[in-house]
Amino acid sequence: MLGSYHVKVTRKRGTSFRFVVRRNLTVVRGDSGTGKTTLFEMIADYTRLGERSGVSIQCERECVALTDIDWKNQLSGLHDSIVFVDEGLEALGSDDFAREAKKSGNYFVIFSRNELCNLPYSVNEIYRIKTSGKYHSFVPLYKEGEGHRYSLSRALPRHDFDVLVTEDSRSGLRFYSNRFEGSDLRCESAKSNSGIMAWLLEHADEHVFVIADGAAFGPYADRVLKLQREHPANITVCLPESFEWLLLKAAIVGSRDAEAMLADPSSHIESSRYFSWERYFTDYLEKLTAEQPFAYGKDKLADAYMAEANASKVMALIACRNVR
């Protein structure tokens, strides 16, 4: 399934929800009474009763509520659909659900206050519901600032750091280590997105520039950004889509096809093949640069990327004035 979809869900002469689904995994959070249950129940009513429910749904794709009763069988019969899942589904946090969701090729809108670490959802696809009278919409939960900086509130800018920590332990770490070789800034790996929180807790007194793959950082964003809010002068969080996305975005390897893809990734990324956009950007870059001086691999970064002019293009996308 490809593309972005506008969805309008309305109860006759009543509540109306309007939002856009841009990726295969969308997470909606919020406390009780914020509209999550209302929206899910409206879609569930329509799933059971159709127009007799008093609910209307306008969307280019079928919108279906996944119920707790025999959910796996229900999901197996859905294709190219937007599937709405409530946090009451017992299997939601399981690897079994993740496997079935991945192979289904559907898009999912998940209402949950839990982190759901088994699902690689983007930091950009976590929303809360904004209400204005009977009208409701999705708004991003986290604030994105200049250079892909994220925060829960306005963070204090820093101009110097002790350490840059990335979840990458291969090509990304090599790039940053080479860039800052000979400087006072050291570069370390937290080994994974899930390891960043533990790394930060172990280095609480240092001034840290965190850079991680935003395309799959959704499950970890809340805890990391809350820690940042507690220590705004010590932690800066930078979440571009991925390291490979940065290399593509920097246009080091010129390609009109790449420019078109980056302008509208959802129209190019097939959800049944790529559960996370992060993997797609890696595959795209590898194919684009095959048998070139810029040939890319996770385990081997071509020297051409680390040349001063090219590395500066990458850093300009994330660094602004805070990091060399």
N, C-alpha and C positions, 0 to 999 in steps of 0.2 A: 504494500500500500504506500502510495506517495502523496505528497502535497499537504497544504494547509486547508482547514475547513472551518467555515463560519457556522455556528450552531445557535439556533434560537429555540428555546423551550418555553412554552406559554400555557398556563392554565386558563381556560375560558373565563374572561372578565376578571382575571386575577394576576398572580405572580408571573413575572417574565424574566428569563435569564438569557443573556446574549454574551457569547465568548467565541474565541478562535482556538482551535486545536492545531498546533504546529508540528508536533512530533508524535512518535508512537507511544511515549510515556509522558503523561501530564499528571501532576500531583496537586490536589487542592487541600489546604490545611485551614485550621481555624477551630475555635472553641465551639461548644454547643450553642445553638441559637444564631449561628452566622449564615445559615442557608444551605449547608452541605447536604443535610438530610432531606430538606425540602426538594432540592434539585434531584437527588437520587430517587426519591419516592415518586416524583413526577415522571421520570423516565421509566421507572419500574411499572407504574400504572399503565403507561403507554405500551410497554412491552407486553403486558398481560392482556390489555383490553383494546388497544388501538385507539381509534377516534372516540369510541364509547367512554373512554376514560375522562374526556373533557380536556385532555392535554393535546397540544399540537407541537410537532417538532419539524423545524425547517433546517435541512442540511442535505448536502449532496450525497452523503453516506448514511447508511442505516445506523441509528443510535439505539443501543440495547443495554438494559441493565442486567448484570450478571447476578444471579441469585445463588444462595448458599446450597440449594438442593441440587445435587448432581451437576455442579458448576463445570466440571471437566467435559461432560457430554454436551452441555449447552455450548461451551466455547468451541468444541470441535465442529459445530454446525455453523459457526459464524466466520465469514470471510469478508475482507475489505470493509469492515464495520468499525464504528467507534463504540467501544465497550466501556460502560460505566461500572465501577466496582466500589462498594462501600467497605469501610474499615471493619464492619462486622463479619465479613467473609473470613472464616477461620483459616483458610489456606493461603490468605494473601501474603503473609510474610515467609512462605515456604519456598524452597528450591523447586518443588513440584509446580507451584503456580508460575514461577519465573520461566521454567522450561516450556510449559504449555502456552504461556503468553508469547514467548519468543517465536515459537514455530507456527503460531496462528496467523501471523501477518497482519493482525488487526492493530488499531490504535486503542490506547487505554487511558481513561480519565479515572484517577483513583482518589477517593476521599479518605484521607488518613492523617492522623497526627503522629504516627510512628515513622521511624526513619526508613524502613523498608530497604535494608542494605543488600538484599538479594536482587534489587532492580536498579540498573544503571541509568537513572534519570538525571536530566540536566538541571543545573542550578537555575537556569533561565525558564524552566517549565514548572516552577513551584509557585502556586498562587493562593491568594485569599479572595473571598467574595466581598465585593463592595456593593452596598445597598443604597439606593436612592428611591424611597417610596416603594412602589411595587416592582421596580426595575433592579436587576442584579447583573453584575459583570465580574470578570476575573481581572485582578490586578496582581502584578509580580510581588512576591513576598519580600524579596531582597532587593536592595538598591544597588544599581550598577553605576559606577562613576567613570571618570576618565581613566583610560588605560586598563579597562576591565577590572577596576577595583570594586570590591563588594563590601557591604556593611549593613548592619541593622539600623544604624543611625549615621550621622555625619562623622566620619573618622578624621582624626588629626593627621595632616600630612607629615611625612618624614622625608628627610633629605639624606639620611645616612642609615646604614644597616650593618649589623655584625655578621649576619648570615642570610643566605638565600637557601630556602629549603623547597625541594620539589618532590612530587611523588615518583618521578621518573628516576630509574637507576641506570638507564642506558643512554640513548642518543641525547635526550634532553639534558641530563646531568652533564654529559660530556660538553655539550654546547655552552652551558652556563659556566662550567668550570674553566673552560678555555677562555671565555669572554672576560672573566675576572681574575685570571691568573696574574699573579704579581701584585694584586691589590689587597686591601685590608679586609675585603669581603670574602668569606669562605662559602663554598657551596656544598650542600649535603643532600642526601636522599632520605626520604621517609619510607621508601620502598613501595608505597602504595597510597592511594587516596585515603584509605581507612587508617593508615599509619600516621597521618599528619597530626591528628589531635594528640596522640600520645607523645609525639615528638615535641610539640609545642609545650605540653605540660612539663616535660623534662628540661626545657630551656626557657623557663618562665622569665628569667632576668635579662634575656638578650633581645636586641632589636632585630626582628625577623621579617623578611620579605617572603611570603608564601606564594608559590605559583603552582597551580594544579590544573588538571583537565576539567574545566567546567561542564563538559558534555556528560560526565559521569559522576560529578561531585555532589549531586543533590542529596544523597543520603547523609552526607557528612557536613553539609553547609551549616546547619542550624547550630550544632555544638561549637564548630570552629568560629562562626561569626559572633556567637554569644561570648566566647572567650575573648575575641577581639574587642567587643564592647566593654568588657571588664578591664582590658589593658590596651586602650586605643593608641597609646604612644609607643607600644612595643610590637604590635602585630599589624602588618599590612597584608591583605589577602587579594591576590590577583588570580582571576579565573577565566582565562581565554578558553575557547572550545577545547583545544588540545595543542600540544607542541607542533604536531604536523599541520594543524590549521594555521598556526602562526607562520610557518615556513611558506605555506601556500599564500596566505594573506599578504605576506611581505613581497610577493611577486618576484622572488629571486629567480625562479624559472618562469619566464613569460609564457602565458597561455590564455587565449581568449575563452577557451572552454572552462578553464579553472575560474576565471573571473565570473562567468555566468553561473557556475555552480555555487560559488561563494556568495553570490547575490541572492540565491534562493535554494539553499541546500535541501529543504524539504521536498522539492520537486525532483530531486535526483537520488535520494536515499531510500531504497526499498526496505521497509520495516521488517519483512520476513527474513531478509539477509543480514541486516545490520540492526541489532537490538540497541546499540548505542552509536551515535554519530562519530564518536572518537575512532572506532574501528574503520569506519568508512573513510575518514580523512587520511588515515594511514595507508589504506589500500590505494586510494586515489593518488597520493604522492608517490608511492612505490611504482605504480604503473606509468605515471607521467614522466618519471625521471629514469626509467629503466635504460641501462646501457648508455648513460650520459655521465659527464663529470659530476653531476649533482645526484647520481643514483642514491636513493635513500633506503636505509634499512634501520629497523629498531636497534639492532646490535652493532651497526657500523655507520657512523655519520661521516659523510664525505667532507674532506677538508675545505671544499669550496664554500660550504655553508658558514664556516667559521672565519672566512676572510673578512677583514675589517668592514668593508663597504656592505657586505651582505648581512653580517651579524648586526650592524647598526640599524638596518632596516627592520630586523626582527625586534630588537630592543625598543625601537621607536613605537611599536604597537602596544607595548606593555609598560614601558618605564617612565615616560614623560620626563619629569625632572627628579624623581625620587631615587632612581638607580641609574648608574652610569650607562 
